[in-house]
Amino acid sequence: MKTIINESQKGLLFQNGVLLKILGAGKYFTFGGKTIEVLSLDKEIAPSGCPLQKLLDCTGAKGLTAEVTVKNGDVCLHYVDGCFEDVLTAGRHAFWSERGEHEFKVYSTAEPKIADVPATVLAQLGAAYVTEINVSAQNKAVVSYNGKTAEYLDEGRFFYWNGAVKVAARIYDMRVQTLSISGQEILTKDKVGVRVNFTANWRIADHKKLAEEYGDFDTVLYTAAQLALRDYLGVKTMDELLADRENIGAEILGELKSRTSEMHIEILSAGIKDVILPGEITAIMNSVLAAEKRAQANVITRREEVASTRSLLNTAKLMDENATLRRLKELEYIEKICANVGEITVDARSSLLSQLAQMIGGKEE
């Protein structure tokens, strides 16, 4: 049987299943129970005809291979001529030396944090081998190993080995944040069920202590705000709630601050955005408001009528006491009438002067 091995391959010569030697490039003929297994120089040595140890112990194998043994819990990064090639897990690995200069860097995953491996190499490993944590400029991070706090991170990019130690991180946003409670139902002192939309601005004061003492602190903060609303608004009547809504925000702020004083959170501001009344109460209040506005309109109308009547009475008294003023008033009305007259018809039975005098109520001279 003819077998051709090219420059990018190696061959393993077997006789009756026993490895005899390693073959280089060339043309070979086999017979009498001999076989040749061809292996690529570009791949890890993994013979199918014999164990790897037999190949490494074979005559002439010394100097042809580079090998490394990776223990359980370790990770090995394989470089060829200074370039990252692949990652090796627990086991014995061998590569052909003709491919280039091999370098093996072994790391223990018992110490998860990676400090001396380029980020470009770690990015190629992927989530199967590495956990990546990115912390932005406005954030802080708390890293835990197997559930126990291990370190605190500022801004940066960090990598950890995936292994026996489970690495987890929680990112804390140190900027001002908004807490919103929408449609919170509260029963007032006078037994009226209202819904309140509440908002508060807050920020983390100490993320380290917050991480040590609280798990889901968002839920704790939300619950504290709910209880502050219920306890404070529950002792007010509906009318008090509506009349003093602006001041209630400042009072609830103080109540919320007292409830969160040990949470390592700073409450900056708080207030009620909306108070939503039941439909029937809204209808009643609209009716009351409409009645009040109608009453106010009636009062204004009567006031204006009285003022107008008083003005007419004063004018009448002045005209009664002063003939000249009365005459001027008559002329004023005649002027208004004439302004709307399109034409004047003169009766031929009397003189023009007499007719004009009669129109203005005067006498002919």
Solvent accessible surface area in square Angstrom, and as a share of the most:
residue,aa,sasa,rsa
1,M,170,0.76
2,K,108,0.46
3,T,20,0.12
4,I,107,0.54
5,I,3,0.01
6,N,76,0.39
7,E,145,0.65
8,S,56,0.36
9,Q,49,0.22
10,K,17,0.07
11,G,0,0.00
12,L,0,0.00
13,L,18,0.09
14,F,11,0.04
15,Q,62,0.27
16,N,122,0.63
17,G,59,0.56
18,V,94,0.54
19,L,30,0.15
20,L,73,0.36
21,K,98,0.41
22,I,24,0.12
23,L,11,0.05
24,G,29,0.27
25,A,49,0.38
26,G,30,0.29
27,K,119,0.50
28,Y,58,0.22
29,F,130,0.54
30,T,9,0.05
31,F,161,0.67
32,G,59,0.57
33,G,43,0.42
34,K,75,0.32
35,T,80,0.46
36,I,29,0.15
37,E,35,0.16
38,V,57,0.33
39,L,22,0.11
40,S,41,0.27
41,L,14,0.07
42,D,86,0.44
43,K,141,0.60
44,E,67,0.30
45,I,5,0.02
46,A,76,0.59
47,P,19,0.12
48,S,105,0.68
49,G,43,0.41
50,C,19,0.11
51,P,88,0.55
52,L,33,0.17
53,Q,73,0.32
54,K,127,0.54
55,L,0,0.00
56,L,22,0.11
57,D,101,0.52
58,C,17,0.10
59,T,117,0.68
60,G,52,0.50
61,A,1,0.01
62,K,198,0.84
63,G,62,0.59
64,L,48,0.24
65,T,26,0.15
66,A,25,0.20
67,E,78,0.35
68,V,22,0.12
69,T,88,0.51
70,V,4,0.02
71,K,149,0.63
72,N,135,0.69
73,G,46,0.44
74,D,28,0.15
75,V,11,0.06
76,C,0,0.00
77,L,0,0.00
78,H,0,0.00
79,Y,19,0.07
80,V,15,0.08
81,D,92,0.48
82,G,61,0.59
83,C,89,0.53
84,F,38,0.16
85,E,72,0.32
86,D,51,0.26
87,V,28,0.16
88,L,7,0.03
89,T,65,0.38
90,A,49,0.38
91,G,32,0.30
92,R,93,0.34
93,H,23,0.10
94,A,0,0.00
95,F,5,0.02
96,W,0,0.00
97,S,40,0.26
98,E,100,0.45
99,R,62,0.23
100,G,22,0.21
101,E,132,0.59
102,H,27,0.12
103,E,79,0.36
104,F,48,0.20
105,K,82,0.35
106,V,71,0.41
107,Y,38,0.15
108,S,57,0.37
109,T,6,0.04
110,A,76,0.59
111,E,108,0.48
112,P,2,0.01
113,K,72,0.31
114,I,15,0.08
115,A,100,0.77
116,D,108,0.56
117,V,12,0.07
118,P,74,0.47
119,A,40,0.31
120,T,101,0.59
121,V,12,0.07
122,L,4,0.02
123,A,59,0.46
124,Q,119,0.53
125,L,15,0.07
126,G,33,0.32
127,A,89,0.69
128,A,83,0.64
129,Y,61,0.23
130,V,9,0.05
131,T,40,0.23
132,E,73,0.33
133,I,11,0.06
134,N,93,0.47
135,V,6,0.03
136,S,52,0.34
137,A,69,0.53
138,Q,84,0.37
139,N,28,0.14
140,K,60,0.25
141,A,0,0.00
142,V,11,0.07
143,V,0,0.00
144,S,21,0.14
145,Y,49,0.19
146,N,99,0.51
147,G,72,0.70
148,K,157,0.67
149,T,59,0.34
150,A,46,0.36
151,E,40,0.18
152,Y,77,0.29
153,L,7,0.04
154,D,88,0.46
155,E,118,0.53
156,G,29,0.28
157,R,126,0.46
158,F,42,0.18
159,F,14,0.06
160,Y,0,0.00
161,W,5,0.02
162,N,56,0.29
163,G,44,0.42
164,A,96,0.75
165,V,26,0.15
166,K,148,0.63
167,V,20,0.12
168,A,52,0.40
169,A,43,0.33
170,R,86,0.31
171,I,72,0.37
172,Y,8,0.03
173,D,39,0.20
174,M,52,0.23
175,R,132,0.48
176,V,79,0.45
177,Q,52,0.23
178,T,85,0.50
179,L,20,0.10
180,S,63,0.41
181,I,2,0.01
182,S,91,0.59
183,G,25,0.24
184,Q,13,0.06
185,E,115,0.52
186,I,7,0.03
187,L,103,0.51
188,T,4,0.02
189,K,128,0.54
190,D,65,0.34
191,K,154,0.65
192,V,23,0.13
193,G,41,0.39
194,V,2,0.01
195,R,104,0.38
196,V,0,0.00
197,N,30,0.15
198,F,2,0.01
199,T,36,0.21
200,A,2,0.01
201,N,56,0.28
202,W,12,0.04
203,R,94,0.34
204,I,8,0.04
205,A,67,0.52
206,D,45,0.24
207,H,18,0.08
208,K,90,0.38
209,K,100,0.42
210,L,0,0.00
211,A,26,0.20
212,E,117,0.52
213,E,103,0.46
214,Y,53,0.20
215,G,55,0.53
216,D,84,0.43
217,F,11,0.04
218,D,70,0.36
219,T,75,0.44
220,V,59,0.34
221,L,3,0.01
222,Y,81,0.31
223,T,58,0.34
224,A,13,0.10
225,A,0,0.00
226,Q,47,0.21
227,L,79,0.39
228,A,0,0.00
229,L,0,0.00
230,R,112,0.41
231,D,75,0.39
232,Y,43,0.16
233,L,1,0.00
234,G,25,0.24
235,V,100,0.57
236,K,36,0.15
237,T,37,0.22
238,M,22,0.10
239,D,96,0.50
240,E,83,0.37
241,L,1,0.00
242,L,60,0.30
243,A,91,0.70
244,D,42,0.22
245,R,88,0.32
246,E,146,0.65
247,N,87,0.45
248,I,0,0.00
249,G,5,0.05
250,A,70,0.54
251,E,78,0.35
252,I,0,0.00
253,L,34,0.17
254,G,40,0.39
255,E,57,0.26
256,L,0,0.00
257,K,93,0.39
258,S,73,0.47
259,R,88,0.32
260,T,1,0.01
261,S,82,0.53
262,E,137,0.61
263,M,6,0.03
264,H,42,0.19
265,I,13,0.07
266,E,70,0.32
267,I,6,0.03
268,L,61,0.30
269,S,46,0.29
270,A,19,0.15
271,G,19,0.18
272,I,20,0.10
273,K,116,0.49
274,D,60,0.31
275,V,23,0.13
276,I,62,0.31
277,L,31,0.15
278,P,37,0.24
279,G,58,0.56
280,E,114,0.51
281,I,37,0.19
282,T,54,0.31
283,A,56,0.44
284,I,102,0.52
285,M,68,0.30
286,N,86,0.44
287,S,71,0.46
288,V,79,0.45
289,L,92,0.46
290,A,40,0.31
291,A,47,0.36
292,E,88,0.39
293,K,110,0.47
294,R,147,0.54
295,A,53,0.41
296,Q,97,0.43
297,A,54,0.42
298,N,83,0.43
299,V,80,0.46
300,I,92,0.47
301,T,61,0.35
302,R,138,0.50
303,R,138,0.50
304,E,107,0.48
305,E,89,0.40
306,V,79,0.45
307,A,49,0.38
308,S,62,0.40
309,T,88,0.51
310,R,136,0.50
311,S,65,0.42
312,L,123,0.61
313,L,97,0.48
314,N,76,0.39
315,T,51,0.30
316,A,55,0.43
317,K,111,0.47
318,L,102,0.51
319,M,41,0.18
320,D,116,0.60
321,E,136,0.61
322,N,72,0.37
323,A,63,0.49
324,T,91,0.53
325,L,64,0.32
326,R,96,0.35
327,R,79,0.29
328,L,103,0.51
329,K,54,0.23
330,E,74,0.33
331,L,75,0.37
332,E,70,0.32
333,Y,116,0.44
334,I,34,0.17
335,E,121,0.54
336,K,111,0.47
337,I,110,0.56
338,C,62,0.37
339,A,83,0.64
340,N,133,0.68
341,V,66,0.38
342,G,83,0.80
343,E,144,0.65
344,I,103,0.52
345,T,122,0.71
346,V,73,0.42
347,D,55,0.28
348,A,106,0.82
349,R,215,0.79
350,S,51,0.33
351,S,59,0.38
352,L,96,0.48
353,L,101,0.50
354,S,21,0.13
355,Q,28,0.13
356,L,71,0.35
357,A,10,0.08
358,Q,138,0.61
359,M,102,0.46
360,I,69,0.35
361,G,60,0.58
362,G,28,0.27
363,K,187,0.79
364,E,96,0.43
365,E,201,0.90
